[in-house]
Every structure is written in C-alpha cells, then in structure tokens.
Amino acid sequence: MKLSFIIPSVDRNQELQECIASIENAYNGRKDISIEILVIVQTQPTTHHIQVKYPENITFYNINRRGLSIARNYGIKECSGDYLIFLDDDAAIATTFIDVLLKAIDTRKADAFCGRILDPVSKVPFTRLFVNTHAMMLRRPDYRYFMGSAHVLNRKLLERIGCYDERFGAGAKFPGAEESDVFFRLKACEESVLYFPELVVFHRIPEITPPHKVYDYSYAIGAMLAKHCLLDKPHFLIYLWILVDVAVRACIRIIQHASFSLLGRTGTRRQHYQLVLNGLLKGFVEFATREEAVHTRETTHRI
C-alpha cells in the first residue's frame, strides 16, 4: 500500500510548510507504509525555504500553467500511490489521519473518502455540515461534504472517471467546484463515497469571504450543475433540484436581509446572497448554452 499526497501551491510558503509538517507528523506513527508528497508549484520556485524531515518522500515540481485542476492532474500523472490524497496547501491533517485512513480502507466498502474539516485553532467545524460526527455513504445531494481541502481517491477510480476537468477550479474559467464535479462523476459511475468524520483535516475558517470569491464560486457551481444535467440525464432532476434549492435559499435570504436594511441594519449579507444567486444562474445558463457546445465541437474536431 502506498499513499500519494498531492498538494498544488501558489505563494503560500508558510501554510505549505505547516501542511507538509502535518503529513510528516502523521507518518511518524505509520512508517510501516510507503508515502510520497508531491508539491506542484505554480509560481517562481521559492520552496527552498521549506524544511522537511523526510526529503526522500517529497518532490517539488514547478509548472508554467496556472490552475488548481491543472496542478492536480500533473500530480496524478507523476505519482505512484494506490490511494491519492488531494490537499490544499493551506490545509493540514491530524496526526491520526494516515492511521484512520488505512483502517477505513481495510474495513469500509468505499474507494473514495472525505473527512471532517475543522478550524485548526478553535476546532469549530468548517461548515455546519461538519457538525455531523457519524460516518455515512454520500448521495448526490450530499455533495458539499466532498470538499477540496482534502479528499481521497483510489487510483483505479481515476482510471474509470478520468482526471479533473481543467475548466473548473481556481485559476480556470469556472473558478471552483472542481471537487464537486469529480464527486458527481463518481456517483454517475455508481461508486461509493464515504464521509468518515474520524478522518480529520484542519483548514482555517476565513473571517470574510471577498465578494468576488462568493460570485466566482457560485458561478462555478452553476456551470458544474449544468454540466451534469447534460451528461447524467437519468439524474437530471436531482441536479435541477440542487440548483433550485440553492437559488430559492438565496432568494429567501435576500428578502430577509432586505427587510433588515429597511430597519437600518447592514445590507452586506443581502449583497452576499445576491452574488450567490447571480453567479449561480449565470454559470448554469452560460455552460448550458455556450461552454458545452464549444467543448463538444472541439472534442469532435480532435477526433
């Protein structure tokens, strides 16, 4: 058994140092297995400042193309592990992570896993979903559990579903939702995906999400849902229901916060949900009417 940790990185050396140190600390307790750490750097190389305990386990790559999915695909091509762990460079794993993952692989009927994400200082769950401390097999509406901060895939799954869609993810046309796209492709192939809360990952909870990121992520989610409406037609209504659910919730919040504004309270949250709604609908319509048609023409031309 070999584990490959794949970490794309852009200008975050301090966070990257903490990420690598957390993997090495977890490895200290399970040196009976083989691991490798692949760091795919998408800026000018400054990683000579990174201190590592086990240099034989880590390789740094510098690539000229920008994009989270591009970097992950590069890592997939270069790695040799049986299970691939995709980590954000500003995330870290618990010291028990490797041990828990190996036990889950041995005892659970799943080849894809995601864990519980907590703030490293307060230990507060990253989202309300991660209050859940019970393991469960994920259905399509549970896609938000499968977050990009850390998820685990059997290499054989990627051979079946393909690598990350490079149109999605930070730095791409649709700057987010790359992990949700992978999740829905797994479900379309009837693969089991396990949420295993003992598999703990740490990721700081941002105090404020910049407006452009709120819009960009919602735009990517809308496009990703349009993609799967088109590709996974037997489950078209589920993807449409997810879209409508997010849109309706955003509309309700807009109305609520518009009322607060009339009472003299801040309208910041109303603007947040307006960005969510606008991005979601624009992404869905744009992908459905333009992107998929262009992608189909390009694919046909290559064939």
HELIX and SHEET records of a PDB file:
HELIX    1   1 ASN A   13  ASN A   28  1                                  16    
HELIX    2   2 THR A   47  HIS A   49  5                                   3    
HELIX    3   3 PRO A   55  ASN A   57  5                                   3    
HELIX    4   4 LEU A   68  GLU A   78  1                                  11    
HELIX    5   5 PHE A   97  THR A  107  1                                  11    
HELIX    6   6 ARG A  128  VAL A  131  5                                   4    
HELIX    7   7 ARG A  140  TYR A  145  5                                   6    
HELIX    8   8 ARG A  155  ILE A  161  1                                   7    
HELIX    9   9 GLU A  178  ALA A  188  1                                  11    
HELIX   10  10 PRO A  211  LEU A  231  1                                  21    
HELIX   11  11 LYS A  233  HIS A  235  5                                   3    
HELIX   12  12 PHE A  236  LEU A  262  1                                  27    
HELIX   13  13 THR A  268  GLU A  286  1                                  19    
HELIX   14  14 PHE A  287  GLU A  291  3                                   5    
HELIX   15  15 GLU A  292  ARG A  302  1                                  11    
SHEET    1   A 8 ILE A  58  ASN A  62  0                                        
SHEET    2   A 8 SER A  34  VAL A  41  1                                        
SHEET    3   A 8 LYS A   2  SER A   9  1                                        
SHEET    4   A 8 TYR A  83  LEU A  87  1                                        
SHEET    5   A 8 ALA A 150  ASN A 154 -1                                        
SHEET    6   A 8 ALA A 112  LEU A 118 -1                                        
SHEET    7   A 8 VAL A 193  HIS A 203  1                                        
SHEET    8   A 8 ALA A  91  ILE A  93 -1                                        
SHEET    1   B 8 ILE A  58  ASN A  62  0                                        
SHEET    2   B 8 SER A  34  VAL A  41  1                                        
SHEET    3   B 8 LYS A   2  SER A   9  1                                        
SHEET    4   B 8 TYR A  83  LEU A  87  1                                        
SHEET    5   B 8 ALA A 150  ASN A 154 -1                                        
SHEET    6   B 8 ALA A 112  LEU A 118 -1                                        
SHEET    7   B 8 VAL A 193  HIS A 203  1                                        
SHEET    8   B 8 MET A 136  MET A 137 -1                                        
END                                                                             
